[in-house]
Amino acid sequence: MSYTQNINPSQWSKLYEYLKPFPRIHTKNEDKAKCFVEAVFWILRSGAQWRMLPREYGDWNVVYQRFSDWAERGVWYKMLYYFARDPDMEYIMVDSTVLRAHACAAGALKKTEGKRDRL
């Protein structure tokens, strides 16, 4: 795999150990698990659409479906609170200070707003 690795080895070992007990969440292939987590972090930090995920992270739809499954199971929520007090894990603590908002979320006018004013 040629994806960009942003999680250092000590952080990844803590994260991987945390994920092992989750049924149907843990993957036996550690490289694939790391690639998936890196892909999610790339999306969250860049603010890009899922379809813009670089190919080295895998098929964007597969990554999205797995991300969505983890979200429904509360894995991301539990992970946030599990690592909240560990200063070495600040990289995985994605919050609003590192997320980029889409233009429409930042107050940009929608194309339909001008049409309503004309009526």
Contacts in CASP RR format, 6 or more apart in sequence:
PFRMAT RR
TARGET T0000
AUTHOR 0000-0000-0000
METHOD contacts of the structure
MODEL  1
MSYTQNINPSQWSKLYEYLKPFPRIHTKNEDKAKCFVEAVFWILRSGAQW
RMLPREYGDWNVVYQRFSDWAERGVWYKMLYYFARDPDMEYIMVDSTVLR
AHACAAGALKKTEGKRDRL
1 31 0 8 1.000
1 35 0 8 1.000
1 56 0 8 1.000
2 56 0 8 1.000
3 35 0 8 1.000
3 38 0 8 1.000
3 39 0 8 1.000
3 54 0 8 1.000
3 56 0 8 1.000
3 57 0 8 1.000
4 38 0 8 1.000
4 42 0 8 1.000
4 56 0 8 1.000
5 34 0 8 1.000
5 38 0 8 1.000
6 38 0 8 1.000
6 41 0 8 1.000
6 42 0 8 1.000
6 91 0 8 1.000
7 15 0 8 1.000
7 34 0 8 1.000
7 37 0 8 1.000
7 38 0 8 1.000
7 41 0 8 1.000
7 91 0 8 1.000
7 92 0 8 1.000
8 91 0 8 1.000
10 88 0 8 1.000
11 88 0 8 1.000
11 89 0 8 1.000
11 91 0 8 1.000
11 92 0 8 1.000
12 34 0 8 1.000
14 83 0 8 1.000
14 86 0 8 1.000
14 88 0 8 1.000
14 89 0 8 1.000
15 37 0 8 1.000
15 79 0 8 1.000
15 83 0 8 1.000
15 89 0 8 1.000
15 92 0 8 1.000
16 30 0 8 1.000
16 33 0 8 1.000
16 34 0 8 1.000
18 79 0 8 1.000
18 82 0 8 1.000
18 83 0 8 1.000
19 25 0 8 1.000
19 26 0 8 1.000
19 33 0 8 1.000
19 75 0 8 1.000
20 26 0 8 1.000
22 73 0 8 1.000
22 75 0 8 1.000
25 70 0 8 1.000
25 73 0 8 1.000
25 75 0 8 1.000
26 33 0 8 1.000
27 33 0 8 1.000
27 36 0 8 1.000
35 57 0 8 1.000
35 58 0 8 1.000
36 57 0 8 1.000
36 63 0 8 1.000
36 66 0 8 1.000
38 57 0 8 1.000
39 53 0 8 1.000
39 57 0 8 1.000
39 58 0 8 1.000
39 63 0 8 1.000
40 63 0 8 1.000
40 67 0 8 1.000
41 91 0 8 1.000
41 92 0 8 1.000
41 94 0 8 1.000
42 48 0 8 1.000
42 53 0 8 1.000
42 54 0 8 1.000
42 57 0 8 1.000
43 50 0 8 1.000
43 53 0 8 1.000
43 63 0 8 1.000
43 67 0 8 1.000
44 94 0 8 1.000
44 98 0 8 1.000
44 99 0 8 1.000
45 94 0 8 1.000
45 98 0 8 1.000
45 99 0 8 1.000
46 52 0 8 1.000
46 100 0 8 1.000
47 99 0 8 1.000
47 100 0 8 1.000
47 102 0 8 1.000
50 60 0 8 1.000
50 61 0 8 1.000
50 63 0 8 1.000
50 64 0 8 1.000
51 60 0 8 1.000
52 60 0 8 1.000
53 60 0 8 1.000
53 63 0 8 1.000
57 63 0 8 1.000
70 76 0 8 1.000
79 92 0 8 1.000
80 93 0 8 1.000
83 89 0 8 1.000
83 92 0 8 1.000
83 93 0 8 1.000
84 93 0 8 1.000
104 110 0 8 1.000
END
